[in-house]
Amino acid sequence: MSSASIPLCFVLLDLFCLLIFSPTMASPAADAVVGELIRLRAQSSTGMIRLTDHLFDEITSLPTPRPFSFLVFFDVASLHKRSEIQLITLKSEFSLVSSSFLTNYQNDTESLNTLFFFDLEYEDSKHSFSLFDINSLPHIRLVLPHVTDLPSSDKMQPRDFSKLAESMSEFIESKTKLTVGPIHRPPPISSKQLAVILATLAILTPVAIKRLIKGDTFLHSYKIWMLCATFIYFFSVSGTMYTIINKAPMFMVDRNEQSKLAFFYQGSGMQLGAEGFSVGFLYTVVGVLFGFMTHGIVKVKSVMAQRLMMAVVLIISVWAVKKVVYLDNWKTGYDVRSHWPSNW
């Protein structure tokens, strides 16, 4: 049969099928890029790939839909020292999600190769960084296979970082059909460290029991108990738990003069760590002095010396309390005044 005798409808049908199914077929370029990503992922202990401008250009040059999605963590090494951004912590959690995904899908290569985790550092890949139009950090983007407009790709909201790795896992599952699976956090103590600790305890236990029976341990020293009690008191009155929970900085740059540091912030909406430590120190001084007055001064035989030491203790205590009241009034704006009784 000659080619001229083939019905036109069959020719059109062949062309239609070619147009429909050819985009879904993996191109040689896509296979090469996926192979490169698999190689780079295998070289990383966490499965997270450092994204370079060259590699990113190869990925974005692929025809859509690409055979994979990728999650990008945007990093700036110069901002690691800024504790309020928590880039180091979030990057560690991001790598934890990557390693967990790699572990959970190690027997499912097809699903494993549909999602890759990238680390994009600003200094190394400024061009790629600028393509996403990033205005603030921390920042995580998920680029799905059909996405060509990078600034409009799915962005993880800052409020979703609260649960760290678990939040990132939920974000992936909500945008893709993949389930990351359980997060495999490393144990706080490795097996080698645990073996060393157990061996040390086995060696020291007989010695400790012998000294405990004799009453010759640090737990029997009243000085240790005094120091511990003083530390707990300072910890309680200095707002240390507030500083730890809210990750409050010890000080900040003075807004009026950038060359100076501000250790006290005027306003009840925020508290610096230095403020709590200062007030806690004043409270601790008063507590220690009153403890000295009730347990130490009473043992002094000279009445004159007793009176002199009590006067010094009271003067210092009154000064410390006045400083605390002044700082509270300055910070909150509320003024507490003392008044003599009217009949006096």
BADOPA-5828 format. One line per 2 residues: number of its first residue (from 0); their letters; for each residue x, y, z of C-alpha. Coordinates in nm, 3 decimals, decimal comma. Layout:
N
NUM	a	X Y Z ~ ...;
END
This chain:
344
0	ms	0,000 0,000 0,000 ~ 0,138 0,338 -0,093;
2	sa	0,163 0,624 0,148 ~ -0,082 0,820 -0,064;
4	si	-0,355 0,568 0,011 ~ -0,330 0,613 0,396;
6	pl	-0,644 0,790 0,515 ~ -0,593 1,144 0,637;
8	cf	-0,775 1,069 0,962 ~ -0,501 0,818 1,065;
10	vl	-0,230 1,073 0,998 ~ -0,406 1,332 1,210;
12	ld	-0,460 1,074 1,485 ~ -0,088 0,993 1,491;
14	lf	0,001 1,361 1,517 ~ -0,252 1,412 1,798;
16	cl	-0,111 1,122 1,999 ~ 0,242 1,252 1,948;
18	li	0,147 1,597 2,076 ~ -0,040 1,457 2,376;
20	fs	0,208 1,201 2,501 ~ 0,547 1,350 2,410;
22	pt	0,553 1,606 2,697 ~ 0,508 1,331 2,954;
24	ma	0,800 1,132 2,825 ~ 1,129 1,200 2,998;
26	sp	1,373 1,371 2,769 ~ 1,743 1,280 2,760;
28	aa	1,821 1,617 2,920 ~ 1,581 1,546 3,207;
30	da	1,733 1,201 3,257 ~ 2,080 1,356 3,271;
32	vv	1,972 1,616 3,529 ~ 1,796 1,358 3,745;
34	ge	2,102 1,136 3,727 ~ 2,323 1,427 3,837;
36	li	2,089 1,506 4,128 ~ 2,088 1,143 4,238;
38	rl	2,468 1,141 4,231 ~ 2,493 1,462 4,435;
40	ra	2,234 1,336 4,683 ~ 2,430 1,016 4,732;
42	qs	2,740 1,222 4,821 ~ 2,551 1,408 5,098;
44	st	2,507 1,244 5,438 ~ 2,167 1,407 5,479;
46	gm	2,050 1,388 5,117 ~ 2,048 1,769 5,093;
48	ir	2,211 1,910 4,777 ~ 2,403 2,238 4,764;
50	lt	2,244 2,427 4,475 ~ 2,475 2,620 4,243;
52	dh	2,387 2,864 3,966 ~ 2,500 2,617 3,698;
54	lf	2,294 2,331 3,841 ~ 1,992 2,555 3,890;
56	de	2,012 2,676 3,528 ~ 2,008 2,314 3,412;
58	it	1,699 2,242 3,624 ~ 1,504 2,549 3,514;
60	sl	1,592 2,491 3,149 ~ 1,406 2,158 3,150;
62	pt	1,066 2,155 2,979 ~ 0,766 2,150 3,209;
64	pr	0,633 1,949 3,368 ~ 0,967 1,844 3,513;
66	pf	0,994 1,484 3,639 ~ 1,046 1,603 3,998;
68	sf	0,964 1,871 4,254 ~ 1,226 2,039 4,472;
70	lv	1,228 2,209 4,809 ~ 1,472 2,498 4,859;
72	ff	1,610 2,629 5,189 ~ 1,749 2,981 5,147;
74	dv	2,058 3,044 5,354 ~ 2,284 3,342 5,420;
76	as	2,600 3,245 5,609 ~ 2,664 3,600 5,730;
78	lh	2,331 3,596 5,920 ~ 2,402 3,282 6,121;
80	kr	2,508 3,491 6,421 ~ 2,166 3,656 6,446;
82	se	1,989 3,433 6,696 ~ 1,645 3,581 6,630;
84	iq	1,643 3,443 6,273 ~ 1,749 3,090 6,384;
86	li	1,893 3,000 6,045 ~ 2,129 2,737 6,189;
88	tl	1,848 2,562 6,377 ~ 1,608 2,569 6,082;
90	ks	1,875 2,448 5,841 ~ 1,949 2,158 6,073;
92	ef	1,576 2,073 6,087 ~ 1,553 2,101 5,708;
94	sl	1,841 1,854 5,667 ~ 1,663 1,628 5,917;
96	vs	1,353 1,622 5,695 ~ 1,574 1,546 5,395;
98	ss	1,753 1,257 5,566 ~ 1,424 1,119 5,701;
100	fl	1,268 1,129 5,353 ~ 1,575 0,952 5,215;
102	tn	1,552 0,684 5,485 ~ 1,177 0,631 5,454;
104	yq	1,189 0,591 5,074 ~ 1,517 0,404 5,036;
106	nd	1,327 0,104 4,895 ~ 1,101 0,313 4,671;
108	te	1,333 0,472 4,417 ~ 1,053 0,600 4,197;
110	sl	0,897 0,807 4,477 ~ 1,236 0,908 4,613;
112	nt	1,338 1,066 4,282 ~ 1,023 1,280 4,262;
114	lf	1,142 1,519 4,535 ~ 1,483 1,671 4,598;
116	ff	1,602 1,894 4,884 ~ 1,825 2,191 4,800;
118	dl	2,034 2,427 5,010 ~ 2,074 2,762 4,834;
120	ey	2,341 2,986 4,988 ~ 2,340 3,353 4,891;
122	ed	2,715 3,405 4,857 ~ 2,756 3,095 4,638;
124	sk	2,449 3,144 4,417 ~ 2,346 3,507 4,408;
126	hs	2,188 3,475 4,063 ~ 1,963 3,184 4,163;
128	fs	1,881 3,356 4,490 ~ 1,760 3,667 4,310;
130	lf	1,528 3,469 4,079 ~ 1,299 3,387 4,371;
132	di	1,262 3,752 4,479 ~ 1,337 3,677 4,847;
134	ns	1,275 3,969 5,083 ~ 1,308 3,809 5,427;
136	lp	1,452 3,507 5,607 ~ 1,392 3,233 5,708;
138	hi	1,248 3,124 5,375 ~ 1,156 2,786 5,222;
140	rl	1,006 2,735 4,876 ~ 0,854 2,429 4,710;
142	vl	0,877 2,430 4,330 ~ 0,634 2,184 4,173;
144	ph	0,700 2,021 3,830 ~ 0,474 2,259 3,636;
146	vt	0,597 2,585 3,796 ~ 0,792 2,822 3,573;
148	dl	0,732 3,148 3,760 ~ 0,964 3,101 4,057;
150	ps	0,845 3,400 4,269 ~ 0,493 3,252 4,263;
152	sd	0,604 2,908 4,383 ~ 0,464 2,771 4,710;
154	km	0,614 2,951 5,010 ~ 0,622 2,823 5,364;
156	qp	0,474 3,087 5,594 ~ 0,687 3,211 5,889;
158	rd	0,418 3,108 6,139 ~ 0,453 2,747 6,018;
160	fs	0,813 2,717 6,143 ~ 0,702 2,665 6,504;
162	kl	0,715 2,284 6,491 ~ 1,040 2,286 6,292;
164	ae	1,092 1,958 6,100 ~ 0,735 1,844 6,159;
166	sm	0,604 2,171 6,013 ~ 0,821 2,129 5,704;
168	se	0,695 1,774 5,662 ~ 0,332 1,890 5,686;
170	fi	0,403 2,162 5,431 ~ 0,538 1,908 5,180;
172	es	0,245 1,673 5,234 ~ -0,008 1,954 5,188;
174	kt	0,140 2,062 4,852 ~ 0,239 1,727 4,701;
176	kl	0,106 1,372 4,698 ~ 0,408 1,252 4,891;
178	tv	0,415 1,159 5,259 ~ 0,751 1,232 5,418;
180	gp	0,694 0,979 5,693 ~ 0,834 0,974 6,047;
182	ih	1,115 1,215 6,134 ~ 1,422 1,021 6,243;
184	rp	1,593 1,239 6,503 ~ 1,937 1,126 6,617;
186	pp	1,955 1,011 6,981 ~ 2,091 1,273 7,224;
188	is	2,365 1,029 7,328 ~ 2,541 0,801 7,084;
190	sk	2,607 0,434 7,162 ~ 2,979 0,501 7,216;
192	ql	2,909 0,789 7,454 ~ 2,658 0,574 7,643;
194	av	2,916 0,295 7,676 ~ 3,175 0,539 7,817;
196	il	2,920 0,680 8,065 ~ 2,818 0,333 8,185;
198	at	3,182 0,226 8,224 ~ 3,262 0,541 8,423;
200	la	2,961 0,487 8,649 ~ 3,061 0,125 8,707;
202	il	3,409 0,236 8,816 ~ 3,299 0,526 9,037;
204	tp	2,994 0,366 9,200 ~ 3,186 0,171 9,471;
206	va	3,388 0,480 9,562 ~ 3,075 0,695 9,575;
208	ik	2,891 0,446 9,797 ~ 3,186 0,430 10,037;
210	rl	3,204 0,812 10,067 ~ 2,828 0,836 10,100;
212	ik	2,828 0,597 10,394 ~ 3,103 0,801 10,560;
214	gd	2,913 1,125 10,499 ~ 3,204 1,267 10,303;
216	tf	3,042 1,390 9,979 ~ 2,961 1,729 9,835;
218	lh	2,597 1,664 9,920 ~ 2,691 1,679 10,289;
220	sy	2,853 2,023 10,255 ~ 2,631 2,309 10,369;
222	ki	2,832 2,547 10,149 ~ 2,722 2,360 9,836;
224	wm	2,359 2,377 9,947 ~ 2,393 2,750 10,014;
226	lc	2,537 2,812 9,667 ~ 2,265 2,603 9,503;
228	at	1,992 2,782 9,698 ~ 2,136 3,121 9,601;
230	fi	2,155 3,020 9,234 ~ 1,795 2,895 9,235;
232	yf	1,682 3,218 9,398 ~ 1,866 3,426 9,136;
234	fs	1,725 3,205 8,858 ~ 1,374 3,262 8,991;
236	vs	1,381 3,641 9,037 ~ 1,587 3,735 8,729;
238	gt	1,335 3,622 8,465 ~ 1,579 3,365 8,324;
240	my	1,298 3,133 8,215 ~ 1,138 3,422 8,023;
242	ti	1,470 3,491 7,851 ~ 1,515 3,124 7,757;
244	in	1,158 3,062 7,638 ~ 1,131 3,384 7,435;
246	ka	1,498 3,375 7,326 ~ 1,528 3,737 7,435;
248	pm	1,866 3,896 7,349 ~ 2,091 4,016 7,628;
250	fm	2,117 4,361 7,467 ~ 2,034 4,543 7,146;
252	vd	2,166 4,829 6,936 ~ 2,050 5,169 7,056;
254	rn	1,792 5,301 6,810 ~ 1,890 5,661 6,869;
256	eq	2,264 5,602 6,840 ~ 2,372 5,299 6,636;
258	sk	2,724 5,299 6,781 ~ 2,597 5,224 7,133;
260	la	2,436 4,918 7,290 ~ 2,114 4,934 7,492;
262	ff	2,092 4,703 7,793 ~ 1,754 4,834 7,911;
264	yq	1,444 4,871 7,694 ~ 1,183 5,127 7,797;
266	gs	0,841 4,971 7,752 ~ 0,660 4,676 7,908;
268	gm	0,621 4,491 7,576 ~ 0,979 4,363 7,568;
270	ql	1,244 4,262 7,820 ~ 1,615 4,222 7,752;
272	ga	1,818 3,958 7,928 ~ 2,044 4,220 8,089;
274	eg	1,741 4,380 8,255 ~ 1,636 4,058 8,424;
276	fs	1,990 3,978 8,535 ~ 2,035 4,328 8,681;
278	vg	1,713 4,315 8,882 ~ 1,783 3,954 8,980;
280	fl	2,128 4,054 9,105 ~ 1,981 4,333 9,320;
282	yt	1,720 4,097 9,465 ~ 1,987 3,835 9,533;
284	vv	2,205 4,089 9,712 ~ 1,915 4,179 9,941;
286	gv	1,833 3,814 10,008 ~ 2,195 3,720 10,086;
288	lf	2,238 4,023 10,314 ~ 1,923 3,941 10,509;
290	gf	2,037 3,580 10,540 ~ 2,371 3,706 10,668;
292	mt	2,193 3,937 10,914 ~ 1,973 3,664 11,060;
294	hg	2,234 3,386 11,069 ~ 2,572 3,558 11,080;
296	iv	2,546 3,887 11,267 ~ 2,371 3,723 11,563;
298	kv	2,688 3,521 11,629 ~ 2,904 3,835 11,665;
300	ks	2,980 3,896 12,032 ~ 3,037 4,272 12,010;
302	vm	2,709 4,465 12,026 ~ 2,869 4,767 11,858;
304	aq	2,988 4,551 11,569 ~ 2,642 4,397 11,540;
306	rl	2,478 4,737 11,514 ~ 2,732 4,864 11,263;
308	mm	2,691 4,559 11,036 ~ 2,312 4,575 11,060;
310	av	2,319 4,942 10,960 ~ 2,537 4,863 10,656;
312	vl	2,305 4,576 10,556 ~ 1,993 4,792 10,584;
314	ii	2,148 5,082 10,390 ~ 2,256 4,855 10,102;
316	sv	1,919 4,675 10,103 ~ 1,720 4,999 10,091;
318	wa	1,939 5,125 9,805 ~ 1,893 4,801 9,608;
320	vk	1,513 4,803 9,654 ~ 1,496 5,169 9,549;
322	kv	1,690 5,083 9,232 ~ 1,446 4,802 9,151;
324	vy	1,146 5,031 9,204 ~ 1,309 5,303 8,991;
326	ld	1,378 5,060 8,704 ~ 1,021 4,932 8,720;
328	nw	0,879 5,284 8,713 ~ 1,107 5,382 8,423;
330	kt	1,023 5,074 8,220 ~ 0,646 5,054 8,274;
332	gy	0,562 5,422 8,320 ~ 0,382 5,352 8,648;
334	dv	0,498 5,555 8,946 ~ 0,480 5,398 9,293;
336	rs	0,506 5,653 9,571 ~ 0,521 5,606 9,946;
338	hw	0,317 5,819 10,183 ~ 0,329 5,863 10,559;
340	ps	0,005 5,788 10,746 ~ -0,211 6,098 10,776;
342	nw	-0,220 6,088 11,158 ~ 0,160 6,113 11,161;
END
